[in-house]
Amino acid sequence: MSQEIGVIGSPEFTTGFRLAGVRKFADVPDDDKDDQLDDAVEEMLTDDDVGIVVMHDDDLDHLSRGVRKDVETSVEPVLVTLGGGTGSGGLREQIKRAIGIDLMEED
């Protein structure tokens, strides 16, 4: 079972996670996102030690179509995005995809 959290993003984004003890990370500078982000995501998705991948929501726009599809359909590791104003609906869908049930299901 995968135990690690992986973080992908700008050095500013990953620094807080690294300070909190996250050991798996990929720094992708803002000016190289279009070139390096796909590779960083693909590498993190294939790492057997990683169970959760954290990215900034805005970075999803920089992924190629194929990698974005892989990210959106990945069950393990599950991708969690932060920021971007996705609201509770986005987080709700991420949790539902990660555990397979809707914890906030209305009667």
C-alpha atoms as one frame of an Amber mdcrd trajectory, in Angstrom:
protein
   0.000   0.000   0.000   1.319   3.432  -0.953   2.282   5.560   2.019   3.929
   8.695   0.668   2.527  12.069  -0.323   4.044  13.625  -3.430   3.893  17.310
  -4.296   4.372  18.844  -7.741   4.584  22.532  -8.487   6.604  25.696  -8.271
   9.332  25.844  -5.623   7.156  28.295  -3.696   4.288  25.778  -3.682   6.361
  22.766  -2.644   8.420  24.488   0.070   5.698  24.407   2.729   5.080  20.713
   2.122   8.798  19.961   2.292   9.041  21.831   5.590   6.155  19.707   6.861
   8.097  16.538   6.057   6.978  15.573   2.552   9.955  13.828   0.950   8.625
  13.217  -2.566   8.382  16.417  -4.571   9.044  17.831  -8.007   9.896  21.504
  -8.340   8.712  22.862 -11.680   9.495  26.568 -12.111   6.690  28.691 -13.548
   8.662  29.486 -16.711   9.231  25.756 -17.458   5.760  24.365 -16.692   4.847
  23.679 -20.295   8.073  21.719 -20.780   8.574  19.915 -17.460   5.188  19.498
 -15.809   4.049  16.490 -17.872   7.266  14.615 -17.097   7.043  15.400 -13.379
   3.422  14.234 -13.185   4.076  11.039 -15.150   7.023  10.206 -12.911   4.995
  10.794  -9.740   2.053   8.718 -11.028   4.334   5.744 -11.660   6.104   5.932
  -8.284   4.812   2.934  -6.304   5.556   4.666  -2.982   3.229   7.611  -3.677
  -0.443   7.304  -2.714  -1.471  10.976  -2.905  -0.212  13.608  -5.338  -0.802
  17.264  -4.484  -0.758  19.994  -7.125  -2.034  23.520  -7.494  -5.304  23.604
  -9.408  -3.975  26.143 -11.930  -1.198  23.735 -12.953  -3.729  21.332 -14.446
  -4.153  23.809 -17.323  -0.494  23.250 -18.276  -0.810  19.467 -18.675  -1.088
  17.840 -22.066  -4.391  16.168 -22.899  -3.050  12.634 -22.344  -1.415  13.349
 -18.990  -4.464  15.270 -17.809  -6.652  12.261 -18.642  -4.273   9.996 -16.698
  -4.467  12.350 -13.717  -8.273  12.592 -13.804  -8.748   8.831 -13.984  -6.009
   7.800 -11.567  -7.279   5.980  -8.494  -3.881   5.318  -6.954  -2.221   7.608
  -6.562  -5.113   9.997  -6.203  -4.532  13.596  -7.237  -5.609  16.371  -4.894
  -5.537  19.940  -6.159  -5.348  23.009  -3.965  -6.185  26.614  -4.721  -7.880
  27.968  -7.785 -11.237  28.451  -6.090 -12.560  24.970  -6.893 -14.863  25.179
  -3.901 -16.377  22.290  -1.979 -17.688  20.636  -5.138 -14.169  20.011  -6.456
 -12.881  18.678  -3.146 -16.018  16.599  -2.740 -15.401  14.931  -6.104 -11.753
  14.289  -5.219 -12.717  12.598  -1.947 -15.411  10.579  -3.685 -12.931   9.386
  -6.294 -10.301   8.581  -3.649 -12.481   6.452  -1.366 -15.244   5.401  -3.713
 -18.223   6.811  -1.841 -19.840  10.198  -1.376 -19.578  11.082   2.318 -21.851
  14.086   1.900 -24.613  12.319   0.058 -27.909  14.078   0.613 -31.014  12.102
   1.563
